[in-house]
Amino acid sequence: MTDIALEAEKLREQEAVGENAAHPQNGIDEAGEARQTSEPKEPQIDYQAKFKEAQDLYLRTHADFENAKKRLEKDKAMALEYAYEKIANDLLPVIDTLHAALKSAQQEGSEAVCQGLELTLQKMHEVLAKHGIECVECDLEFDPNLHNAIMQVQADGQEEGQIVEVFQKGYKYKERLLRPAMVSIAKNN
């Protein structure tokens, strides 16, 4: 080979070494020797664990949704079942006024007015009973769940704790107490 050919060969080798030095990923180091490339490995992802986690989250969310749905249905049923409770509470003062008017008419001796008020109260109680609203019984012994004792009086003919007088009628709607009856009870000491 001629000197020019040798020179050209050396230049090609130098260029090849320079390219390999500039691009170390080619697997040849600056000395021109092959080296092993070890690219950084990505961490192993456990897809089964991720799937189980997602499935668990789905099941919990679905269960929460079903519980909320059942709770809302129960609340709706209760609201429909006790829909008349508010209007019943609003009607109680009207009934009390009619009872007071009847008592006043009885004291004055107005027989026609008394009969009219009695019929009105009777019809009112029939309509209320039709919708599940009833008077609290006051002929039995005092029950703190149904009656509100506002005073104790001496009553020789009755046992202690029995109801002597009813000042204001109590009402219940189905099994709920709308208003306790205001009563006086016997105290024989």
Residue pairs with C-beta under 8 A, 6 or more apart in sequence:
1 9
13 32
16 32
17 28
17 30
17 32
19 26
20 26
20 28
20 29
20 30
20 32
21 29
21 30
25 37
27 34
27 35
27 36
27 37
28 34
28 35
29 35
81 174
82 173
82 174
82 176
84 131
84 132
84 133
84 173
85 173
85 176
85 178
88 128
88 131
88 133
88 171
88 173
88 178
89 178
89 179
91 124
91 128
92 171
92 178
92 179
95 121
95 124
95 169
96 168
96 169
98 117
98 120
98 121
98 124
99 121
99 169
101 113
101 117
102 114
102 117
102 118
102 121
105 113
105 114
105 117
106 114
125 135
128 134
128 171
132 173
132 174
133 171
133 172
133 173
133 178
134 171
134 172
135 169
135 170
135 171
136 146
136 147
136 169
136 170
136 171
136 172
136 177
136 180
136 181
137 146
138 147
138 163
138 166
138 169
138 170
138 181
138 183
139 163
140 163
141 161
141 162
141 163
142 149
142 161
142 162
142 163
142 183
142 185
145 177
146 170
146 172
146 177
146 180
146 181
147 163
147 170
147 180
147 181
147 182
147 183
148 170
148 180
148 181
148 182
148 183
149 183
149 184
149 185
150 167
150 182
150 183
150 184
151 184
151 185
152 184
152 185
152 186
152 187
153 164
153 165
153 184
153 185
153 186
153 187
154 186
154 187
154 188
155 162
155 164
155 186
155 187
155 188
156 188
158 164
158 186
158 188
159 186
159 188
160 186
160 187
160 188
160 189
161 185
161 186
162 185
162 186
163 183
163 184
163 185
163 186
164 183
164 184
164 185
164 186
165 183
165 184
166 181
166 182
166 183
167 182
167 183
167 184
168 179
168 181
168 182
169 181
170 177
170 178
170 179
170 180
170 181
170 182
171 177
171 178
171 179
172 178
